[in-house]
Amino acid sequence: MTGIILGSGLHKLIDELKNPQILYENSDSFHKKIVFKSKFEGKDVVFFKGRSHIYEGSEEDEIISNINICKEFKIDKLIITNAAGGVNNYFKTTDLMIIDSHINNCFTRFKNLKQVSNIYDKDINKKIIDLAIKNKILLKRGVYFSLLGPVYETKSDIRILKKFGVDAVGMSTVPEVLFSKLNNIKFIGISCITNMVKENPTGILDHSEVEETGQKAYNKFLKLIKLLVKEF
């Protein structure tokens, strides 16, 4: 079975579901979490709306609860999505990026995490890139940098990110990636670029802008997700 973790601004996909069954619900955190099961593109799919973040002070079990739910419902393929800031100057808002690698800067030690290596499957990512090209979906690729949050990046942060060769930056995903790998769940990571990270921004970014841009990217995001559910 396939699972899909929906990032900020990408929850509109839930509206596509017919008669979804609620498997789990938790409203205690900033990002309310609901887990649905529904038919999607002819397959049983579990959708995760909301996730717990390290910056909320959540315990390890809550941060990786989506992965524990995957284990409970025998989900063996997982599409992990997020809203991210674009660092690569060739990116633009509403771009979609498949994650080839990440840099973990969350300053968190997970007590139940064992050593994992070769985290991202190059063959799976290549297959997805080829499928996207075949279906005329523009899918960028790159390195995701995970910050602790909840504040957005400073000028100095941005300079360092560019020097490190980072393509996108966010505050989630890495714990889910690591524990997916640990539990032998095949996964891919997809970032939706909801803002461009600039040293001299013209305004103040807030979460509502992230949500709004995610909705603007919805049509191509939906097309990609439908393709992934069929082919991944």
Buried (B, 14 or more C-beta within 10 A) or exposed (E): BBBBBBBBBBBBBBEBBEEBEEBBEBEEBEBEBBBBBBEBEEEEBBBBBBBBBBBBEBEBEBBBBBBEBBBEBEBBBBBBBBBBBBBBEEBEBBBBBBBBBBBBBBEBEBEEBEEEEEBBBEEBBEBBBEBBEEEEBEBBBBBBBBBEBEEBBEEEBBEBBBEEEBBBBBBBBBBBBBBBBBBEBBBBBBBBBBBBBBEEBEEEBEBEBBBEBBBBBBEBBBBBBBBBBEEB
